[in-house]
Amino acid sequence: MTYATDRLHEEIAYVAYHFHWSMDEILDLEHPDRRRFTQEIASLVTRAAGTEG
């Protein structure tokens, strides 16, 4: 199964924006690790916004 290109670009942009990592650094991550970072970033953003439930 091929991972959707649009989704991959979204993940790269999201991690790069928040962590200021290069595309190469992000692409070097295994898929589960990259997904984990996007989830952790989302959690941090939610908490910072004061919207955690």
C-alpha positions as a printed Julia matrix, in Angstrom:
53×3 Matrix{Float64}:
   0.0    0.0    0.0
   1.34   3.42  -0.95
   1.07   6.26   1.53
  -0.83   9.18   0.03
   1.52  11.85  -1.28
  -0.73  14.66  -0.06
  -0.77  13.2    3.45
   3.01  12.82   3.45
   3.42  16.47   2.44
   1.03  17.53   5.21
   3.06  15.6    7.79
   6.34  17.06   6.54
   4.98  20.62   6.61
   3.48  20.14  10.07
   6.65  18.78  11.66
   8.9   21.25   9.82
   6.73  24.19  10.89
   6.7   23.25  14.56
  10.16  21.71  15.02
  12.06  23.54  12.26
  13.48  20.28  10.96
  14.57  19.89   7.34
  12.66  17.77   4.86
  15.52  15.26   4.79
  15.45  14.89   8.57
  11.71  14.29   8.54
  11.84  11.86   5.62
  14.54   9.89   7.42
  11.98   9.02  10.11
  10.11   5.75   9.84
   6.42   6.24   9.09
   5.21   5.3   12.61
   7.73   7.68  14.16
   6.69  10.54  11.88
   3.01   9.9   12.7
   3.86   9.88  16.41
   5.56  13.27  16.12
   2.53  14.74  14.35
   0.27  13.39  17.11
   2.52  14.78  19.84
   2.68  18.18  18.15
  -1.12  18.24  17.88
  -1.35  17.47  21.59
   1.06  20.28  22.46
  -0.8   22.75  20.25
  -4.13  21.74  21.81
  -2.79  22.18  25.33
  -1.2   25.53  24.49
  -4.53  26.73  23.13
  -6.23  25.68  26.36
  -8.68  23.44  24.56
  -7.68  20.12  26.06
 -10.73  18.24  27.23
